[in-house]
């Protein structure tokens, strides 16, 4: 099950990932997945990949760049990702997010 607490009672469906590079232009890329679990696993994977101190040519899954990463410390590219569940999974996902205080009501209305 997804790390945000998707219950087994939910009906799995397709998911969409929004990718927002944290730069001056902030374009958004969209990827489609067969399931929320696949989307979340991919987002977790990308979030954990370290930048290289050496060439990554021929190394699958590593960051690729047309410049040399320099300095004495690594600074990963700033990318934010959000997996959007299928409509029927939203209530279970929202419950998991509410439990961690990662979900809000913009208008302050309390709903049971």
N, CA, C and O atoms as a GROMACS GRO file, in nm:
protein
  448
    1UNK      N    1   0.083  -0.119   0.000
    1UNK     CA    2   0.000   0.000   0.000
    1UNK      C    3   0.087   0.125   0.000
    1UNK      O    4   0.202   0.120   0.043
    2UNK      N    5   0.035   0.232  -0.046
    2UNK     CA    6   0.110   0.357  -0.054
    2UNK      C    7   0.148   0.407   0.084
    2UNK      O    8   0.078   0.380   0.182
    3UNK      N    9   0.256   0.478   0.091
    3UNK     CA   10   0.306   0.525   0.219
    3UNK      C   11   0.216   0.628   0.285
    3UNK      O   12   0.235   0.660   0.402
    4UNK      N   13   0.118   0.682   0.213
    4UNK     CA   14   0.030   0.781   0.273
    4UNK      C   15  -0.095   0.719   0.333
    4UNK      O   16  -0.185   0.792   0.373
    5UNK      N   17  -0.102   0.590   0.339
    5UNK     CA   18  -0.209   0.525   0.410
    5UNK      C   19  -0.329   0.486   0.326
    5UNK      O   20  -0.441   0.487   0.376
    6UNK      N   21  -0.310   0.453   0.202
    6UNK     CA   22  -0.419   0.408   0.118
    6UNK      C   23  -0.469   0.275   0.170
    6UNK      O   24  -0.392   0.180   0.181
    7UNK      N   25  -0.595   0.267   0.202
    7UNK     CA   26  -0.647   0.144   0.260
    7UNK      C   27  -0.673   0.041   0.151
    7UNK      O   28  -0.691   0.075   0.034
    8UNK      N   29  -0.675  -0.084   0.190
    8UNK     CA   30  -0.700  -0.192   0.095
    8UNK      C   31  -0.844  -0.190   0.046
    8UNK      O   32  -0.877  -0.256  -0.053
    9UNK      N   33  -0.930  -0.116   0.114
    9UNK     CA   34  -1.070  -0.108   0.072
    9UNK      C   35  -1.088  -0.017  -0.050
    9UNK      O   36  -1.191  -0.025  -0.118
   10UNK      N   37  -0.991   0.067  -0.077
   10UNK     CA   38  -1.002   0.157  -0.192
   10UNK      C   39  -0.983   0.079  -0.322
   10UNK      O   40  -0.911  -0.020  -0.326
   11UNK      N   41  -1.047   0.126  -0.425
   11UNK     CA   42  -1.032   0.063  -0.556
   11UNK      C   43  -0.918   0.132  -0.630
   11UNK      O   44  -0.924   0.252  -0.657
   12UNK      N   45  -0.815   0.057  -0.662
   12UNK     CA   46  -0.699   0.114  -0.728
   12UNK      C   47  -0.734   0.159  -0.869
   12UNK      O   48  -0.815   0.097  -0.938
   13UNK      N   49  -0.672   0.266  -0.909
   13UNK     CA   50  -0.694   0.318  -1.043
   13UNK      C   51  -0.570   0.390  -1.091
   13UNK      O   52  -0.467   0.389  -1.023
   14UNK      N   53  -0.578   0.451  -1.207
   14UNK     CA   54  -0.462   0.521  -1.261
   14UNK      C   55  -0.428   0.643  -1.176
   14UNK      O   56  -0.511   0.694  -1.100
   15UNK      N   57  -0.305   0.690  -1.188
   15UNK     CA   58  -0.260   0.807  -1.115
   15UNK      C   59  -0.180   0.896  -1.209
   15UNK      O   60  -0.130   0.850  -1.312
   16UNK      N   61  -0.168   1.020  -1.174
   16UNK     CA   62  -0.094   1.117  -1.253
   16UNK      C   63   0.004   1.189  -1.161
   16UNK      O   64  -0.032   1.229  -1.050
   17UNK      N   65   0.128   1.204  -1.208
   17UNK     CA   66   0.229   1.275  -1.130
   17UNK      C   67   0.252   1.412  -1.189
   17UNK      O   68   0.272   1.427  -1.310
   18UNK      N   69   0.248   1.513  -1.103
   18UNK     CA   70   0.287   1.648  -1.142
   18UNK      C   71   0.431   1.667  -1.097
   18UNK      O   72   0.464   1.641  -0.981
   19UNK      N   73   0.518   1.711  -1.187
   19UNK     CA   74   0.658   1.736  -1.156
   19UNK      C   75   0.682   1.885  -1.176
   19UNK      O   76   0.658   1.939  -1.284
   20UNK      N   77   0.729   1.951  -1.072
   20UNK     CA   78   0.753   2.094  -1.078
   20UNK      C   79   0.901   2.120  -1.049
   20UNK      O   80   0.944   2.110  -0.935
   21UNK      N   81   0.978   2.152  -1.152
   21UNK     CA   82   1.117   2.190  -1.128
   21UNK      C   83   1.120   2.323  -1.053
   21UNK      O   84   1.051   2.417  -1.093
   22UNK      N   85   1.196   2.330  -0.949
   22UNK     CA   86   1.204   2.452  -0.868
   22UNK      C   87   1.306   2.546  -0.930
   22UNK      O   88   1.423   2.549  -0.889
   23UNK      N   89   1.262   2.622  -1.029
   23UNK     CA   90   1.350   2.716  -1.100
   23UNK      C   91   1.275   2.846  -1.122
   23UNK      O   92   1.165   2.865  -1.070
   24UNK      N   93   1.335   2.934  -1.198
   24UNK     CA   94   1.271   3.063  -1.224
   24UNK      C   95   1.146   3.050  -1.310
   24UNK      O   96   1.054   3.130  -1.296
   25UNK      N   97   1.142   2.951  -1.397
   25UNK     CA   98   1.030   2.939  -1.489
   25UNK      C   99   0.918   2.851  -1.436
   25UNK      O  100   0.803   2.869  -1.475
   26UNK      N  101   0.948   2.756  -1.347
   26UNK     CA  102   0.851   2.666  -1.288
   26UNK      C  103   0.754   2.600  -1.386
   26UNK      O  104   0.633   2.606  -1.366
   27UNK      N  105   0.804   2.538  -1.493
   27UNK     CA  106   0.712   2.462  -1.579
   27UNK      C  107   0.665   2.337  -1.506
   27UNK      O  108   0.727   2.295  -1.408
   28UNK      N  109   0.559   2.280  -1.552
   28UNK     CA  110   0.506   2.158  -1.492
   28UNK      C  111   0.509   2.047  -1.596
   28UNK      O  112   0.466   2.068  -1.710
   29UNK      N  113   0.559   1.932  -1.558
   29UNK     CA  114   0.553   1.814  -1.643
   29UNK      C  115   0.451   1.719  -1.581
   29UNK      O  116   0.429   1.720  -1.460
   30UNK      N  117   0.389   1.636  -1.664
   30UNK     CA  118   0.289   1.542  -1.617
   30UNK      C  119   0.324   1.403  -1.668
   30UNK      O  120   0.349   1.384  -1.787
   31UNK      N  121   0.324   1.306  -1.578
   31UNK     CA  122   0.345   1.166  -1.614
   31UNK      C  123   0.224   1.085  -1.569
   31UNK      O  124   0.169   1.112  -1.463
   32UNK      N  125   0.183   0.988  -1.648
   32UNK     CA  126   0.071   0.902  -1.612
   32UNK      C  127   0.124   0.766  -1.567
   32UNK      O  128   0.222   0.715  -1.622
   33UNK      N  129   0.058   0.707  -1.467
   33UNK     CA  130   0.094   0.577  -1.412
   33UNK      C  131  -0.030   0.489  -1.406
   33UNK      O  132  -0.142   0.538  -1.402
   34UNK      N  133  -0.007   0.360  -1.404
   34UNK     CA  134  -0.118   0.265  -1.393
   34UNK      C  135  -0.181   0.264  -1.255
   34UNK      O  136  -0.298   0.230  -1.239
   35UNK      N  137  -0.103   0.303  -1.153
   35UNK     CA  138  -0.156   0.300  -1.015
   35UNK      C  139  -0.089   0.407  -0.931
   35UNK      O  140   0.018   0.456  -0.965
   36UNK      N  141  -0.153   0.442  -0.820
   36UNK     CA  142  -0.096   0.535  -0.724
   36UNK      C  143   0.032   0.477  -0.665
   36UNK      O  144   0.127   0.550  -0.638
   37UNK      N  145   0.034   0.348  -0.643
   37UNK     CA  146   0.152   0.283  -0.586
   37UNK      C  147   0.272   0.300  -0.678
   37UNK      O  148   0.383   0.327  -0.630
   38UNK      N  149   0.253   0.283  -0.810
   38UNK     CA  150   0.362   0.302  -0.906
   38UNK      C  151   0.410   0.446  -0.906
   38UNK      O  152   0.530   0.473  -0.911
   39UNK      N  153   0.317   0.539  -0.901
   39UNK     CA  154   0.351   0.681  -0.899
   39UNK      C  155   0.432   0.714  -0.774
   39UNK      O  156   0.536   0.779  -0.783
   40UNK      N  157   0.384   0.672  -0.658
   40UNK     CA  158   0.453   0.700  -0.532
   40UNK      C  159   0.591   0.637  -0.529
   40UNK      O  160   0.686   0.699  -0.481
   41UNK      N  161   0.604   0.514  -0.578
   41UNK     CA  162   0.735   0.447  -0.580
   41UNK      C  163   0.833   0.524  -0.668
   41UNK      O  164   0.950   0.538  -0.634
   42UNK      N  165   0.786   0.574  -0.781
   42UNK     CA  166   0.870   0.652  -0.870
   42UNK      C  167   0.911   0.784  -0.806
   42UNK      O  168   1.027   0.823  -0.814
   43UNK      N  169   0.817   0.853  -0.743
   43UNK     CA  170   0.847   0.980  -0.676
   43UNK      C  171   0.949   0.958  -0.564
   43UNK      O  172   1.043   1.036  -0.549
   44UNK      N  173   0.931   0.852  -0.485
   44UNK     CA  174   1.026   0.820  -0.377
   44UNK      C  175   1.165   0.794  -0.435
   44UNK      O  176   1.265   0.839  -0.380
   45UNK      N  177   1.170   0.720  -0.546
   45UNK     CA  178   1.298   0.688  -0.611
   45UNK      C  179   1.369   0.815  -0.658
   45UNK      O  180   1.486   0.835  -0.629
   46UNK      N  181   1.297   0.901  -0.730
   46UNK     CA  182   1.358   1.024  -0.782
   46UNK      C  183   1.406   1.113  -0.667
   46UNK      O  184   1.512   1.174  -0.677
   47UNK      N  185   1.329   1.120  -0.560
   47UNK     CA  186   1.366   1.205  -0.447
   47UNK      C  187   1.494   1.158  -0.378
   47UNK      O  188   1.560   1.238  -0.310
   48UNK      N  189   1.531   1.033  -0.395
   48UNK     CA  190   1.648   0.978  -0.325
   48UNK      C  191   1.774   0.971  -0.411
   48UNK      O  192   1.881   0.939  -0.358
   49UNK      N  193   1.765   0.999  -0.541
   49UNK     CA  194   1.882   0.988  -0.627
   49UNK      C  195   1.977   1.105  -0.598
   49UNK      O  196   1.938   1.221  -0.604
   50UNK      N  197   2.102   1.072  -0.567
   50UNK     CA  198   2.204   1.173  -0.538
   50UNK      C  199   2.266   1.224  -0.667
   50UNK      O  200   2.270   1.153  -0.767
   51UNK      N  201   2.315   1.348  -0.664
   51UNK     CA  202   2.386   1.400  -0.779
   51UNK      C  203   2.526   1.339  -0.782
   51UNK      O  204   2.583   1.306  -0.678
   52UNK      N  205   2.580   1.324  -0.901
   52UNK     CA  206   2.710   1.259  -0.914
   52UNK      C  207   2.826   1.354  -0.892
   52UNK      O  208   2.816   1.474  -0.916
   53UNK      N  209   2.937   1.298  -0.847
   53UNK     CA  210   3.063   1.371  -0.845
   53UNK      C  211   3.150   1.329  -0.962
   53UNK      O  212   3.261   1.381  -0.979
   54UNK      N  213   3.102   1.235  -1.041
   54UNK     CA  214   3.176   1.183  -1.156
   54UNK      C  215   3.077   1.163  -1.271
   54UNK      O  216   2.957   1.182  -1.254
   55UNK      N  217   3.128   1.124  -1.385
   55UNK     CA  218   3.045   1.103  -1.502
   55UNK      C  219   2.943   0.992  -1.477
   55UNK      O  220   2.973   0.891  -1.413
   56UNK      N  221   2.823   1.011  -1.529
   56UNK     CA  222   2.718   0.909  -1.519
   56UNK      C  223   2.689   0.845  -1.654
   56UNK      O  224   2.590   0.774  -1.669
   57UNK      N  225   2.774   0.870  -1.751
   57UNK     CA  226   2.754   0.809  -1.882
   57UNK      C  227   2.750   0.657  -1.868
   57UNK      O  228   2.839   0.597  -1.807
   58UNK      N  229   2.647   0.597  -1.923
   58UNK     CA  230   2.633   0.452  -1.918
   58UNK      C  231   2.577   0.398  -1.786
   58UNK      O  232   2.565   0.276  -1.771
   59UNK      N  233   2.542   0.485  -1.692
   59UNK     CA  234   2.487   0.442  -1.564
   59UNK      C  235   2.337   0.470  -1.563
   59UNK      O  236   2.295   0.584  -1.540
   60UNK      N  237   2.255   0.367  -1.587
   60UNK     CA  238   2.110   0.387  -1.592
   60UNK      C  239   2.056   0.438  -1.458
   60UNK      O  240   2.099   0.394  -1.351
   61UNK      N  241   1.962   0.529  -1.465
   61UNK     CA  242   1.894   0.577  -1.345
   61UNK      C  243   1.963   0.691  -1.273
   61UNK      O  244   1.910   0.741  -1.174
   62UNK      N  245   2.081   0.733  -1.319
   62UNK     CA  246   2.152   0.843  -1.253
   62UNK      C  247   2.115   0.976  -1.319
   62UNK      O  248   2.073   0.978  -1.435
   63UNK      N  249   2.130   1.086  -1.244
   63UNK     CA  250   2.107   1.217  -1.302
   63UNK      C  251   2.202   1.237  -1.419
   63UNK      O  252   2.319   1.200  -1.411
   64UNK      N  253   2.152   1.296  -1.525
   64UNK     CA  254   2.233   1.331  -1.642
   64UNK      C  255   2.230   1.483  -1.655
   64UNK      O  256   2.125   1.546  -1.635
   65UNK      N  257   2.343   1.542  -1.690
   65UNK     CA  258   2.351   1.686  -1.706
   65UNK      C  259   2.454   1.720  -1.812
   65UNK      O  260   2.544   1.640  -1.839
   66UNK      N  261   2.441   1.838  -1.872
   66UNK     CA  262   2.538   1.882  -1.970
   66UNK      C  263   2.638   1.980  -1.907
   66UNK      O  264   2.696   2.063  -1.976
   67UNK      N  265   2.658   1.968  -1.777
   67UNK     CA  266   2.755   2.047  -1.703
   67UNK      C  267   2.812   1.961  -1.592
   67UNK      O  268   2.754   1.858  -1.557
   68UNK      N  269   2.924   2.003  -1.537
   68UNK     CA  270   2.986   1.930  -1.426
   68UNK      C  271   2.932   1.980  -1.294
   68UNK      O  272   2.930   2.101  -1.269
   69UNK      N  273   2.888   1.889  -1.211
   69UNK     CA  274   2.852   1.927  -1.075
   69UNK      C  275   2.982   1.959  -1.003
   69UNK      O  276   3.077   1.881  -1.009
   70UNK      N  277   2.988   2.070  -0.937
   70UNK     CA  278   3.114   2.109  -0.873
   70UNK      C  279   3.096   2.133  -0.725
   70UNK      O  280   2.987   2.117  -0.669
   71UNK      N  281   3.204   2.173  -0.664
   71UNK     CA  282   3.200   2.204  -0.522
   71UNK      C  283   3.228   2.083  -0.435
   71UNK      O  284   3.242   1.971  -0.484
   72UNK      N  285   3.236   2.110  -0.307
   72UNK     CA  286   3.269   2.003  -0.212
   72UNK      C  287   3.145   1.933  -0.159
   72UNK      O  288   3.157   1.834  -0.087
   73UNK      N  289   3.026   1.982  -0.193
   73UNK     CA  290   2.904   1.916  -0.149
   73UNK      C  291   2.810   1.898  -0.267
   73UNK      O  292   2.820   1.968  -0.368
   74UNK      N  293   2.720   1.806  -0.252
   74UNK     CA  294   2.624   1.778  -0.358
   74UNK      C  295   2.499   1.862  -0.338
   74UNK      O  296   2.454   1.882  -0.225
   75UNK      N  297   2.444   1.909  -0.446
   75UNK     CA  298   2.317   1.979  -0.441
   75UNK      C  299   2.228   1.920  -0.548
   75UNK      O  300   2.246   1.947  -0.667
   76UNK      N  301   2.133   1.840  -0.505
   76UNK     CA  302   2.043   1.774  -0.600
   76UNK      C  303   1.956   1.877  -0.670
   76UNK      O  304   1.923   1.981  -0.612
   77UNK      N  305   1.918   1.848  -0.794
   77UNK     CA  306   1.823   1.936  -0.862
   77UNK      C  307   1.695   1.948  -0.778
   77UNK      O  308   1.648   1.849  -0.721
   78UNK      N  309   1.641   2.066  -0.771
   78UNK     CA  310   1.522   2.089  -0.688
   78UNK      C  311   1.398   2.056  -0.770
   78UNK      O  312   1.359   2.131  -0.860
   79UNK      N  313   1.337   1.944  -0.737
   79UNK     CA  314   1.219   1.897  -0.808
   79UNK      C  315   1.113   1.861  -0.704
   79UNK      O  316   1.141   1.790  -0.608
   80UNK      N  317   0.993   1.910  -0.724
   80UNK     CA  318   0.881   1.873  -0.639
   80UNK      C  319   0.788   1.784  -0.720
   80UNK      O  320   0.762   1.811  -0.837
   81UNK      N  321   0.739   1.676  -0.658
   81UNK     CA  322   0.651   1.582  -0.726
   81UNK      C  323   0.526   1.559  -0.642
   81UNK      O  324   0.533   1.554  -0.519
   82UNK      N  325   0.414   1.546  -0.708
   82UNK     CA  326   0.289   1.517  -0.641
   82UNK      C  327   0.214   1.412  -0.721
   82UNK      O  328   0.190   1.429  -0.841
   83UNK      N  329   0.178   1.301  -0.655
   83UNK     CA  330   0.099   1.197  -0.721
   83UNK      C  331  -0.048   1.221  -0.692
   83UNK      O  332  -0.091   1.226  -0.577
   84UNK      N  333  -0.124   1.237  -0.799
   84UNK     CA  334  -0.268   1.257  -0.788
   84UNK      C  335  -0.337   1.123  -0.805
   84UNK      O  336  -0.319   1.058  -0.908
   85UNK      N  337  -0.416   1.080  -0.707
   85UNK     CA  338  -0.483   0.950  -0.716
   85UNK      C  339  -0.603   0.957  -0.810
   85UNK      O  340  -0.647   1.064  -0.851
   86UNK      N  341  -0.652   0.839  -0.843
   86UNK     CA  342  -0.778   0.835  -0.918
   86UNK      C  343  -0.888   0.890  -0.826
   86UNK      O  344  -0.872   0.893  -0.704
   87UNK      N  345  -0.997   0.933  -0.886
   87UNK     CA  346  -1.104   0.997  -0.810
   87UNK      C  347  -1.155   0.907  -0.697
   87UNK      O  348  -1.184   0.956  -0.588
   88UNK      N  349  -1.168   0.777  -0.722
   88UNK     CA  350  -1.222   0.690  -0.618
   88UNK      C  351  -1.123   0.665  -0.504
   88UNK      O  352  -1.162   0.614  -0.399
   89UNK      N  353  -0.995   0.701  -0.523
   89UNK     CA  354  -0.896   0.685  -0.416
   89UNK      C  355  -0.879   0.812  -0.332
   89UNK      O  356  -0.815   0.808  -0.227
   90UNK      N  357  -0.935   0.923  -0.376
   90UNK     CA  358  -0.916   1.050  -0.306
   90UNK      C  359  -0.958   1.044  -0.159
   90UNK      O  360  -0.881   1.091  -0.076
   91UNK      N  361  -1.073   0.990  -0.123
   91UNK     CA  362  -1.109   0.989   0.020
   91UNK      C  363  -1.006   0.918   0.109
   91UNK      O  364  -0.973   0.968   0.216
   92UNK      N  365  -0.957   0.803   0.066
   92UNK     CA  366  -0.858   0.731   0.147
   92UNK      C  367  -0.726   0.807   0.152
   92UNK      O  368  -0.662   0.812   0.257
   93UNK      N  369  -0.685   0.865   0.041
   93UNK     CA  370  -0.561   0.943   0.038
   93UNK      C  371  -0.576   1.066   0.127
   93UNK      O  372  -0.486   1.097   0.204
   94UNK      N  373  -0.689   1.134   0.118
   94UNK     CA  374  -0.713   1.253   0.200
   94UNK      C  375  -0.709   1.217   0.349
   94UNK      O  376  -0.653   1.292   0.429
   95UNK      N  377  -0.766   1.104   0.387
   95UNK     CA  378  -0.763   1.062   0.528
   95UNK      C  379  -0.619   1.043   0.576
   95UNK      O  380  -0.585   1.086   0.686
   96UNK      N  381  -0.536   0.980   0.494
   96UNK     CA  382  -0.395   0.960   0.531
   96UNK      C  383  -0.321   1.092   0.543
   96UNK      O  384  -0.239   1.109   0.633
   97UNK      N  385  -0.349   1.186   0.453
   97UNK     CA  386  -0.285   1.318   0.458
   97UNK      C  387  -0.334   1.399   0.577
   97UNK      O  388  -0.255   1.470   0.641
   98UNK      N  389  -0.463   1.390   0.608
   98UNK     CA  390  -0.518   1.460   0.724
   98UNK      C  391  -0.454   1.410   0.853
   98UNK      O  392  -0.428   1.488   0.944
   99UNK      N  393  -0.430   1.280   0.861
   99UNK     CA  394  -0.369   1.222   0.981
   99UNK      C  395  -0.230   1.278   1.007
   99UNK      O  396  -0.185   1.282   1.122
  100UNK      N  397  -0.161   1.319   0.902
  100UNK     CA  398  -0.026   1.377   0.915
  100UNK      C  399  -0.029   1.530   0.912
  100UNK      O  400   0.076   1.594   0.914
  101UNK      N  401  -0.147   1.588   0.909
  101UNK     CA  402  -0.166   1.732   0.898
  101UNK      C  403  -0.105   1.787   0.770
  101UNK      O  404  -0.047   1.896   0.770
  102UNK      N  405  -0.118   1.712   0.659
  102UNK     CA  406  -0.071   1.754   0.528
  102UNK      C  407  -0.188   1.788   0.435
  102UNK      O  408  -0.172   1.791   0.313
  103UNK      N  409  -0.302   1.814   0.491
  103UNK     CA  410  -0.422   1.841   0.412
  103UNK      C  411  -0.493   1.956   0.481
  103UNK      O  412  -0.499   1.960   0.604
  104UNK      N  413  -0.547   2.048   0.405
  104UNK     CA  414  -0.610   2.163   0.468
  104UNK      C  415  -0.740   2.202   0.400
  104UNK      O  416  -0.765   2.170   0.284
  105UNK      N  417  -0.821   2.271   0.476
  105UNK     CA  418  -0.943   2.328   0.424
  105UNK      C  419  -0.916   2.478   0.411
  105UNK      O  420  -0.900   2.548   0.511
  106UNK      N  421  -0.912   2.526   0.289
  106UNK     CA  422  -0.876   2.664   0.263
  106UNK      C  423  -0.973   2.765   0.324
  106UNK      O  424  -0.937   2.880   0.349
  107UNK      N  425  -1.096   2.721   0.348
  107UNK     CA  426  -1.198   2.815   0.395
  107UNK      C  427  -1.236   2.793   0.541
  107UNK      O  428  -1.330   2.857   0.589
  108UNK      N  429  -1.167   2.707   0.610
  108UNK     CA  430  -1.190   2.688   0.753
  108UNK      C  431  -1.319   2.616   0.788
  108UNK      O  432  -1.361   2.617   0.904
  109UNK      N  433  -1.382   2.553   0.690
  109UNK     CA  434  -1.505   2.480   0.718
  109UNK      C  435  -1.471   2.344   0.774
  109UNK      O  436  -1.386   2.274   0.719
  110UNK      N  437  -1.534   2.307   0.881
  110UNK     CA  438  -1.512   2.176   0.941
  110UNK      C  439  -1.616   2.080   0.888
  110UNK      O  440  -1.736   2.107   0.894
  111UNK      N  441  -1.569   1.966   0.834
  111UNK     CA  442  -1.660   1.863   0.784
  111UNK      C  443  -1.633   1.735   0.858
  111UNK      O  444  -1.519   1.705   0.890
  112UNK      N  445  -1.737   1.661   0.885
  112UNK     CA  446  -1.721   1.532   0.954
  112UNK      C  447  -1.687   1.423   0.858
  112UNK      O  448  -1.670   1.308   0.898
   0.00000   0.00000   0.00000
